[in-house]
Amino acid sequence: PLVFGIGVSLATAGFWHLARSVQAQIGREFDRQAAIKWFLNFNLRLALTGVALFVLIVKLHAPLLPLLAGLTFTVASIAVWSVTQLASKPIKES
């Protein structure tokens, strides 16, 4: 259960950070420095997630199946939520 929770936490934190940073950029006028900063920030977060997974798998010998299930759970939850949101909206006919 602990490794599953760590996987869920890593994936959730990654998606939360991505959503927060994209929302901050929406509506802004294009700025090259801001785009570079966003790109570097995104890749830094991705690298930190990779380091965390490396430490968990290689150094701490965490079981892979619960870790993978935890990482997948967040993605599956987002997919199910998105489909239910789309299904609940009425279809507009032209």
Backbone as XML, in Angstrom:
<?xml version="1.0"?>
<chain id="A" units="angstrom">
  <residue number="1" name="PRO">
    <atom name="N" x="0.809" y="-1.214" z="0.000"/>
    <atom name="CA" x="0.000" y="0.000" z="0.000"/>
    <atom name="C" x="0.852" y="1.277" z="0.000"/>
  </residue>
  <residue number="2" name="LEU">
    <atom name="N" x="1.996" y="1.235" z="0.673"/>
    <atom name="CA" x="2.835" y="2.426" z="0.743"/>
    <atom name="C" x="3.402" y="2.778" z="-0.632"/>
  </residue>
  <residue number="3" name="VAL">
    <atom name="N" x="3.888" y="1.782" z="-1.361"/>
    <atom name="CA" x="4.469" y="2.041" z="-2.680"/>
    <atom name="C" x="3.388" y="2.496" z="-3.652"/>
  </residue>
  <residue number="4" name="PHE">
    <atom name="N" x="2.193" y="1.927" z="-3.558"/>
    <atom name="CA" x="1.066" y="2.378" z="-4.377"/>
    <atom name="C" x="0.787" y="3.856" z="-4.103"/>
  </residue>
  <residue number="5" name="GLY">
    <atom name="N" x="0.751" y="4.231" z="-2.842"/>
    <atom name="CA" x="0.515" y="5.625" z="-2.459"/>
    <atom name="C" x="1.602" y="6.558" z="-2.959"/>
  </residue>
  <residue number="6" name="ILE">
    <atom name="N" x="2.829" y="6.092" z="-2.941"/>
    <atom name="CA" x="3.930" y="6.910" z="-3.464"/>
    <atom name="C" x="3.756" y="7.115" z="-4.964"/>
  </residue>
  <residue number="7" name="GLY">
    <atom name="N" x="3.362" y="6.064" z="-5.682"/>
    <atom name="CA" x="3.121" y="6.186" z="-7.122"/>
    <atom name="C" x="1.998" y="7.156" z="-7.421"/>
  </residue>
  <residue number="8" name="VAL">
    <atom name="N" x="0.902" y="7.052" z="-6.670"/>
    <atom name="CA" x="-0.219" y="7.983" z="-6.842"/>
    <atom name="C" x="0.237" y="9.405" z="-6.555"/>
  </residue>
  <residue number="9" name="SER">
    <atom name="N" x="1.003" y="9.584" z="-5.506"/>
    <atom name="CA" x="1.473" y="10.922" z="-5.131"/>
    <atom name="C" x="2.381" y="11.530" z="-6.197"/>
  </residue>
  <residue number="10" name="LEU">
    <atom name="N" x="3.290" y="10.723" z="-6.746"/>
    <atom name="CA" x="4.185" y="11.231" z="-7.793"/>
    <atom name="C" x="3.397" y="11.666" z="-9.026"/>
  </residue>
  <residue number="11" name="ALA">
    <atom name="N" x="2.473" y="10.833" z="-9.470"/>
    <atom name="CA" x="1.698" y="11.165" z="-10.665"/>
    <atom name="C" x="0.778" y="12.359" z="-10.417"/>
  </residue>
  <residue number="12" name="THR">
    <atom name="N" x="0.123" y="12.369" z="-9.271"/>
    <atom name="CA" x="-0.789" y="13.473" z="-8.952"/>
    <atom name="C" x="-0.030" y="14.795" z="-8.857"/>
  </residue>
  <residue number="13" name="ALA">
    <atom name="N" x="1.109" y="14.780" z="-8.202"/>
    <atom name="CA" x="1.909" y="16.002" z="-8.081"/>
    <atom name="C" x="2.369" y="16.480" z="-9.457"/>
  </residue>
  <residue number="14" name="GLY">
    <atom name="N" x="2.731" y="15.552" z="-10.326"/>
    <atom name="CA" x="3.158" y="15.922" z="-11.672"/>
    <atom name="C" x="2.043" y="16.572" z="-12.469"/>
  </residue>
  <residue number="15" name="PHE">
    <atom name="N" x="0.862" y="15.968" z="-12.439"/>
    <atom name="CA" x="-0.270" y="16.542" z="-13.173"/>
    <atom name="C" x="-0.731" y="17.850" z="-12.545"/>
  </residue>
  <residue number="16" name="TRP">
    <atom name="N" x="-0.699" y="17.948" z="-11.227"/>
    <atom name="CA" x="-1.099" y="19.181" z="-10.557"/>
    <atom name="C" x="-0.163" y="20.322" z="-10.945"/>
  </residue>
  <residue number="17" name="HIS">
    <atom name="N" x="1.122" y="20.032" z="-10.926"/>
    <atom name="CA" x="2.104" y="21.054" z="-11.290"/>
    <atom name="C" x="1.928" y="21.481" z="-12.746"/>
  </residue>
  <residue number="18" name="LEU">
    <atom name="N" x="1.702" y="20.515" z="-13.625"/>
    <atom name="CA" x="1.495" y="20.827" z="-15.041"/>
    <atom name="C" x="0.252" y="21.695" z="-15.227"/>
  </residue>
  <residue number="19" name="ALA">
    <atom name="N" x="-0.854" y="21.318" z="-14.589"/>
    <atom name="CA" x="-2.096" y="22.090" z="-14.722"/>
    <atom name="C" x="-1.931" y="23.505" z="-14.178"/>
  </residue>
  <residue number="20" name="ARG">
    <atom name="N" x="-1.278" y="23.619" z="-13.043"/>
    <atom name="CA" x="-1.079" y="24.936" z="-12.437"/>
    <atom name="C" x="-0.216" y="25.830" z="-13.320"/>
  </residue>
  <residue number="21" name="SER">
    <atom name="N" x="0.844" y="25.271" z="-13.881"/>
    <atom name="CA" x="1.729" y="26.095" z="-14.704"/>
    <atom name="C" x="1.087" y="26.460" z="-16.043"/>
  </residue>
  <residue number="22" name="VAL">
    <atom name="N" x="0.289" y="25.566" z="-16.613"/>
    <atom name="CA" x="-0.401" y="25.884" z="-17.873"/>
    <atom name="C" x="-1.457" y="26.960" z="-17.623"/>
  </residue>
  <residue number="23" name="GLN">
    <atom name="N" x="-2.200" y="26.853" z="-16.534"/>
    <atom name="CA" x="-3.210" y="27.864" z="-16.219"/>
    <atom name="C" x="-2.581" y="29.237" z="-16.026"/>
  </residue>
  <residue number="24" name="ALA">
    <atom name="N" x="-1.392" y="29.271" z="-15.489"/>
    <atom name="CA" x="-0.714" y="30.553" z="-15.291"/>
    <atom name="C" x="-0.305" y="31.179" z="-16.621"/>
  </residue>
  <residue number="25" name="GLN">
    <atom name="N" x="-0.093" y="30.355" z="-17.647"/>
    <atom name="CA" x="0.351" y="30.867" z="-18.942"/>
    <atom name="C" x="-0.799" y="31.250" z="-19.867"/>
  </residue>
  <residue number="26" name="ILE">
    <atom name="N" x="-1.974" y="30.688" z="-19.627"/>
    <atom name="CA" x="-3.123" y="30.962" z="-20.498"/>
    <atom name="C" x="-3.526" y="32.424" z="-20.372"/>
  </residue>
  <residue number="27" name="GLY">
    <atom name="N" x="-3.747" y="33.063" z="-21.480"/>
    <atom name="CA" x="-4.187" y="34.443" z="-21.480"/>
    <atom name="C" x="-3.048" y="35.446" z="-21.484"/>
  </residue>
  <residue number="28" name="ARG">
    <atom name="N" x="-1.839" y="34.968" z="-21.289"/>
    <atom name="CA" x="-0.700" y="35.875" z="-21.321"/>
    <atom name="C" x="-0.218" y="36.071" z="-22.746"/>
  </residue>
  <residue number="29" name="GLU">
    <atom name="N" x="0.343" y="37.215" z="-22.978"/>
    <atom name="CA" x="0.970" y="37.460" z="-24.270"/>
    <atom name="C" x="2.279" y="36.661" z="-24.315"/>
  </residue>
  <residue number="30" name="PHE">
    <atom name="N" x="2.636" y="36.179" z="-25.502"/>
    <atom name="CA" x="3.837" y="35.353" z="-25.629"/>
    <atom name="C" x="5.069" y="36.135" z="-25.205"/>
  </residue>
  <residue number="31" name="ASP">
    <atom name="N" x="5.838" y="35.518" z="-24.348"/>
    <atom name="CA" x="7.091" y="36.092" z="-23.884"/>
    <atom name="C" x="8.152" y="34.999" z="-23.952"/>
  </residue>
  <residue number="32" name="ARG">
    <atom name="N" x="9.200" y="35.241" z="-24.690"/>
    <atom name="CA" x="10.229" y="34.213" z="-24.913"/>
    <atom name="C" x="10.862" y="33.757" z="-23.599"/>
  </residue>
  <residue number="33" name="GLN">
    <atom name="N" x="11.158" y="34.684" z="-22.719"/>
    <atom name="CA" x="11.783" y="34.319" z="-21.444"/>
    <atom name="C" x="10.834" y="33.491" z="-20.578"/>
  </residue>
  <residue number="34" name="ALA">
    <atom name="N" x="9.561" y="33.833" z="-20.590"/>
    <atom name="CA" x="8.592" y="33.066" z="-19.813"/>
    <atom name="C" x="8.440" y="31.659" z="-20.380"/>
  </residue>
  <residue number="35" name="ALA">
    <atom name="N" x="8.464" y="31.537" z="-21.704"/>
    <atom name="CA" x="8.361" y="30.217" z="-22.333"/>
    <atom name="C" x="9.582" y="29.360" z="-21.994"/>
  </residue>
  <residue number="36" name="ILE">
    <atom name="N" x="10.750" y="29.939" z="-22.008"/>
    <atom name="CA" x="11.964" y="29.200" z="-21.654"/>
    <atom name="C" x="11.917" y="28.793" z="-20.184"/>
  </residue>
  <residue number="37" name="LYS">
    <atom name="N" x="11.479" y="29.709" z="-19.324"/>
    <atom name="CA" x="11.375" y="29.397" z="-17.897"/>
    <atom name="C" x="10.374" y="28.259" z="-17.671"/>
  </residue>
  <residue number="38" name="TRP">
    <atom name="N" x="9.221" y="28.307" z="-18.363"/>
    <atom name="CA" x="8.221" y="27.251" z="-18.222"/>
    <atom name="C" x="8.789" y="25.919" z="-18.695"/>
  </residue>
  <residue number="39" name="PHE">
    <atom name="N" x="9.487" y="25.920" z="-19.831"/>
    <atom name="CA" x="10.086" y="24.705" z="-20.381"/>
    <atom name="C" x="11.105" y="24.107" z="-19.412"/>
  </residue>
  <residue number="40" name="LEU">
    <atom name="N" x="11.984" y="24.932" z="-18.873"/>
    <atom name="CA" x="12.990" y="24.450" z="-17.933"/>
    <atom name="C" x="12.353" y="23.948" z="-16.639"/>
  </residue>
  <residue number="41" name="ASN">
    <atom name="N" x="11.336" y="24.663" z="-16.160"/>
    <atom name="CA" x="10.643" y="24.255" z="-14.947"/>
    <atom name="C" x="9.956" y="22.909" z="-15.141"/>
  </residue>
  <residue number="42" name="PHE">
    <atom name="N" x="9.301" y="22.730" z="-16.299"/>
    <atom name="CA" x="8.630" y="21.470" z="-16.605"/>
    <atom name="C" x="9.635" y="20.323" z="-16.648"/>
  </residue>
  <residue number="43" name="ASN">
    <atom name="N" x="10.754" y="20.538" z="-17.328"/>
    <atom name="CA" x="11.759" y="19.484" z="-17.441"/>
    <atom name="C" x="12.458" y="19.200" z="-16.119"/>
  </residue>
  <residue number="44" name="LEU">
    <atom name="N" x="12.626" y="20.205" z="-15.283"/>
    <atom name="CA" x="13.192" y="19.987" z="-13.955"/>
    <atom name="C" x="12.260" y="19.101" z="-13.124"/>
  </residue>
  <residue number="45" name="ARG">
    <atom name="N" x="10.967" y="19.385" z="-13.182"/>
    <atom name="CA" x="10.012" y="18.560" z="-12.439"/>
    <atom name="C" x="10.009" y="17.130" z="-12.967"/>
  </residue>
  <residue number="46" name="LEU">
    <atom name="N" x="10.090" y="16.983" z="-14.274"/>
    <atom name="CA" x="10.137" y="15.659" z="-14.884"/>
    <atom name="C" x="11.405" y="14.912" z="-14.462"/>
  </residue>
  <residue number="47" name="ALA">
    <atom name="N" x="12.530" y="15.607" z="-14.427"/>
    <atom name="CA" x="13.791" y="14.997" z="-13.999"/>
    <atom name="C" x="13.723" y="14.581" z="-12.533"/>
  </residue>
  <residue number="48" name="LEU">
    <atom name="N" x="13.122" y="15.411" z="-11.685"/>
    <atom name="CA" x="12.983" y="15.056" z="-10.273"/>
    <atom name="C" x="12.107" y="13.817" z="-10.092"/>
  </residue>
  <residue number="49" name="THR">
    <atom name="N" x="11.059" y="13.711" z="-10.900"/>
    <atom name="CA" x="10.227" y="12.515" z="-10.857"/>
    <atom name="C" x="11.043" y="11.301" z="-11.280"/>
  </residue>
  <residue number="50" name="GLY">
    <atom name="N" x="11.853" y="11.453" z="-12.311"/>
    <atom name="CA" x="12.719" y="10.365" z="-12.756"/>
    <atom name="C" x="13.714" y="9.940" z="-11.693"/>
  </residue>
  <residue number="51" name="VAL">
    <atom name="N" x="14.302" y="10.911" z="-11.006"/>
    <atom name="CA" x="15.239" y="10.599" z="-9.923"/>
    <atom name="C" x="14.514" y="9.869" z="-8.796"/>
  </residue>
  <residue number="52" name="ALA">
    <atom name="N" x="13.321" y="10.329" z="-8.452"/>
    <atom name="CA" x="12.545" y="9.661" z="-7.399"/>
    <atom name="C" x="12.228" y="8.217" z="-7.784"/>
  </residue>
  <residue number="53" name="LEU">
    <atom name="N" x="11.829" y="8.010" z="-9.034"/>
    <atom name="CA" x="11.549" y="6.642" z="-9.491"/>
    <atom name="C" x="12.817" y="5.792" z="-9.499"/>
  </residue>
  <residue number="54" name="PHE">
    <atom name="N" x="13.932" y="6.359" z="-9.914"/>
    <atom name="CA" x="15.207" y="5.636" z="-9.897"/>
    <atom name="C" x="15.563" y="5.199" z="-8.479"/>
  </residue>
  <residue number="55" name="VAL">
    <atom name="N" x="15.456" y="6.110" z="-7.545"/>
    <atom name="CA" x="15.782" y="5.783" z="-6.152"/>
    <atom name="C" x="14.849" y="4.700" z="-5.626"/>
  </residue>
  <residue number="56" name="LEU">
    <atom name="N" x="13.558" y="4.844" z="-5.919"/>
    <atom name="CA" x="12.602" y="3.843" z="-5.445"/>
    <atom name="C" x="12.883" y="2.459" z="-6.031"/>
  </residue>
  <residue number="57" name="ILE">
    <atom name="N" x="13.142" y="2.399" z="-7.324"/>
    <atom name="CA" x="13.283" y="1.105" z="-7.994"/>
    <atom name="C" x="14.670" y="0.497" z="-7.772"/>
  </residue>
  <residue number="58" name="VAL">
    <atom name="N" x="15.719" y="1.278" z="-8.011"/>
    <atom name="CA" x="17.075" y="0.731" z="-8.001"/>
    <atom name="C" x="17.663" y="0.685" z="-6.595"/>
  </residue>
  <residue number="59" name="LYS">
    <atom name="N" x="17.538" y="1.765" z="-5.877"/>
    <atom name="CA" x="18.188" y="1.835" z="-4.568"/>
    <atom name="C" x="17.364" y="1.186" z="-3.463"/>
  </residue>
  <residue number="60" name="LEU">
    <atom name="N" x="16.050" y="1.438" z="-3.452"/>
    <atom name="CA" x="15.204" y="0.926" z="-2.368"/>
    <atom name="C" x="14.504" y="-0.387" z="-2.721"/>
  </residue>
  <residue number="61" name="HIS">
    <atom name="N" x="14.673" y="-0.837" z="-3.962"/>
    <atom name="CA" x="14.065" y="-2.099" z="-4.432"/>
    <atom name="C" x="12.561" y="-2.149" z="-4.173"/>
  </residue>
  <residue number="62" name="ALA">
    <atom name="N" x="11.896" y="-1.061" z="-4.477"/>
    <atom name="CA" x="10.439" y="-1.008" z="-4.317"/>
    <atom name="C" x="9.790" y="-1.960" z="-5.315"/>
  </residue>
  <residue number="63" name="PRO">
    <atom name="N" x="8.732" y="-2.651" z="-4.914"/>
    <atom name="CA" x="8.056" y="-3.547" z="-5.853"/>
    <atom name="C" x="7.447" y="-2.759" z="-7.010"/>
  </residue>
  <residue number="64" name="LEU">
    <atom name="N" x="7.684" y="-3.256" z="-8.228"/>
    <atom name="CA" x="7.286" y="-2.514" z="-9.426"/>
    <atom name="C" x="5.782" y="-2.481" z="-9.644"/>
  </residue>
  <residue number="65" name="LEU">
    <atom name="N" x="5.102" y="-3.582" z="-9.405"/>
    <atom name="CA" x="3.674" y="-3.643" z="-9.707"/>
    <atom name="C" x="2.861" y="-2.617" z="-8.913"/>
  </residue>
  <residue number="66" name="PRO">
    <atom name="N" x="3.023" y="-2.513" z="-7.592"/>
    <atom name="CA" x="2.270" y="-1.473" z="-6.882"/>
    <atom name="C" x="2.657" y="-0.055" z="-7.301"/>
  </residue>
  <residue number="67" name="LEU">
    <atom name="N" x="3.933" y="0.145" z="-7.610"/>
    <atom name="CA" x="4.378" y="1.473" z="-8.040"/>
    <atom name="C" x="3.752" y="1.837" z="-9.385"/>
  </residue>
  <residue number="68" name="LEU">
    <atom name="N" x="3.784" y="0.910" z="-10.317"/>
    <atom name="CA" x="3.170" y="1.132" z="-11.620"/>
    <atom name="C" x="1.660" y="1.317" z="-11.495"/>
  </residue>
  <residue number="69" name="ALA">
    <atom name="N" x="1.033" y="0.523" z="-10.630"/>
    <atom name="CA" x="-0.412" y="0.671" z="-10.407"/>
    <atom name="C" x="-0.734" y="2.053" z="-9.842"/>
  </residue>
  <residue number="70" name="GLY">
    <atom name="N" x="0.093" y="2.557" z="-8.943"/>
    <atom name="CA" x="-0.121" y="3.882" z="-8.381"/>
    <atom name="C" x="0.033" y="4.979" z="-9.413"/>
  </residue>
  <residue number="71" name="LEU">
    <atom name="N" x="1.058" y="4.853" z="-10.261"/>
    <atom name="CA" x="1.258" y="5.836" z="-11.324"/>
    <atom name="C" x="0.105" y="5.803" z="-12.320"/>
  </residue>
  <residue number="72" name="THR">
    <atom name="N" x="-0.374" y="4.603" z="-12.629"/>
    <atom name="CA" x="-1.446" y="4.434" z="-13.602"/>
    <atom name="C" x="-2.792" y="4.887" z="-13.050"/>
  </residue>
  <residue number="73" name="PHE">
    <atom name="N" x="-2.988" y="4.732" z="-11.750"/>
    <atom name="CA" x="-4.262" y="5.081" z="-11.124"/>
    <atom name="C" x="-4.638" y="6.535" z="-11.391"/>
  </residue>
  <residue number="74" name="THR">
    <atom name="N" x="-3.675" y="7.432" z="-11.265"/>
    <atom name="CA" x="-3.953" y="8.851" z="-11.486"/>
    <atom name="C" x="-4.356" y="9.114" z="-12.926"/>
  </residue>
  <residue number="75" name="VAL">
    <atom name="N" x="-3.638" y="8.523" z="-13.862"/>
    <atom name="CA" x="-3.950" y="8.706" z="-15.281"/>
    <atom name="C" x="-5.339" y="8.143" z="-15.594"/>
  </residue>
  <residue number="76" name="ALA">
    <atom name="N" x="-5.633" y="6.960" z="-15.065"/>
    <atom name="CA" x="-6.943" y="6.340" z="-15.296"/>
    <atom name="C" x="-8.055" y="7.183" z="-14.678"/>
  </residue>
  <residue number="77" name="SER">
    <atom name="N" x="-7.821" y="7.720" z="-13.496"/>
    <atom name="CA" x="-8.831" y="8.565" z="-12.847"/>
    <atom name="C" x="-9.123" y="9.814" z="-13.667"/>
  </residue>
  <residue number="78" name="ILE">
    <atom name="N" x="-8.086" y="10.425" z="-14.201"/>
    <atom name="CA" x="-8.272" y="11.613" z="-15.040"/>
    <atom name="C" x="-9.046" y="11.242" z="-16.300"/>
  </residue>
  <residue number="79" name="ALA">
    <atom name="N" x="-8.725" y="10.101" z="-16.894"/>
    <atom name="CA" x="-9.423" y="9.661" z="-18.111"/>
    <atom name="C" x="-10.903" y="9.398" z="-17.831"/>
  </residue>
  <residue number="80" name="VAL">
    <atom name="N" x="-11.191" y="8.708" z="-16.739"/>
    <atom name="CA" x="-12.592" y="8.418" z="-16.387"/>
    <atom name="C" x="-13.342" y="9.711" z="-16.097"/>
  </residue>
  <residue number="81" name="TRP">
    <atom name="N" x="-12.728" y="10.623" z="-15.362"/>
    <atom name="CA" x="-13.382" y="11.895" z="-15.055"/>
    <atom name="C" x="-13.678" y="12.668" z="-16.338"/>
  </residue>
  <residue number="82" name="SER">
    <atom name="N" x="-12.711" y="12.685" z="-17.263"/>
    <atom name="CA" x="-12.900" y="13.411" z="-18.529"/>
    <atom name="C" x="-14.039" y="12.822" z="-19.346"/>
  </residue>
  <residue number="83" name="VAL">
    <atom name="N" x="-14.100" y="11.506" z="-19.424"/>
    <atom name="CA" x="-15.166" y="10.853" z="-20.190"/>
    <atom name="C" x="-16.518" y="11.125" z="-19.562"/>
  </residue>
  <residue number="84" name="THR">
    <atom name="N" x="-16.609" y="11.075" z="-18.239"/>
    <atom name="CA" x="-17.902" y="11.355" z="-17.593"/>
    <atom name="C" x="-18.315" y="12.806" z="-17.791"/>
  </residue>
  <residue number="85" name="GLN">
    <atom name="N" x="-17.356" y="13.721" z="-17.805"/>
    <atom name="CA" x="-17.678" y="15.127" z="-18.045"/>
    <atom name="C" x="-18.196" y="15.325" z="-19.470"/>
  </residue>
  <residue number="86" name="LEU">
    <atom name="N" x="-17.559" y="14.683" z="-20.419"/>
    <atom name="CA" x="-18.005" y="14.794" z="-21.812"/>
    <atom name="C" x="-19.369" y="14.135" z="-22.008"/>
  </residue>
  <residue number="87" name="ALA">
    <atom name="N" x="-19.593" y="13.013" z="-21.346"/>
    <atom name="CA" x="-20.855" y="12.295" z="-21.504"/>
    <atom name="C" x="-22.027" y="13.045" z="-20.868"/>
  </residue>
  <residue number="88" name="SER">
    <atom name="N" x="-21.756" y="13.854" z="-19.856"/>
    <atom name="CA" x="-22.839" y="14.557" z="-19.172"/>
    <atom name="C" x="-23.254" y="15.846" z="-19.885"/>
  </residue>
  <residue number="89" name="LYS">
    <atom name="N" x="-22.466" y="16.305" z="-20.845"/>
    <atom name="CA" x="-22.807" y="17.516" z="-21.581"/>
    <atom name="C" x="-23.751" y="17.171" z="-22.732"/>
  </residue>
  <residue number="90" name="PRO">
    <atom name="N" x="-24.778" y="17.959" z="-22.915"/>
    <atom name="CA" x="-25.690" y="17.683" z="-24.034"/>
    <atom name="C" x="-24.999" y="17.961" z="-25.374"/>
  </residue>
  <residue number="91" name="ILE">
    <atom name="N" x="-25.376" y="17.189" z="-26.364"/>
    <atom name="CA" x="-24.809" y="17.328" z="-27.702"/>
    <atom name="C" x="-25.562" y="18.444" z="-28.426"/>
  </residue>
  <residue number="92" name="LYS">
    <atom name="N" x="-24.819" y="19.372" z="-28.983"/>
    <atom name="CA" x="-25.421" y="20.470" z="-29.742"/>
    <atom name="C" x="-25.513" y="20.060" z="-31.196"/>
  </residue>
  <residue number="93" name="GLU">
    <atom name="N" x="-26.709" y="20.159" z="-31.731"/>
    <atom name="CA" x="-26.889" y="19.848" z="-33.151"/>
    <atom name="C" x="-26.904" y="21.146" z="-33.935"/>
  </residue>
  <residue number="94" name="SER">
    <atom name="N" x="-26.324" y="21.107" z="-35.114"/>
    <atom name="CA" x="-26.274" y="22.324" z="-35.911"/>
    <atom name="C" x="-27.371" y="22.344" z="-36.947"/>
  </residue>
</chain>
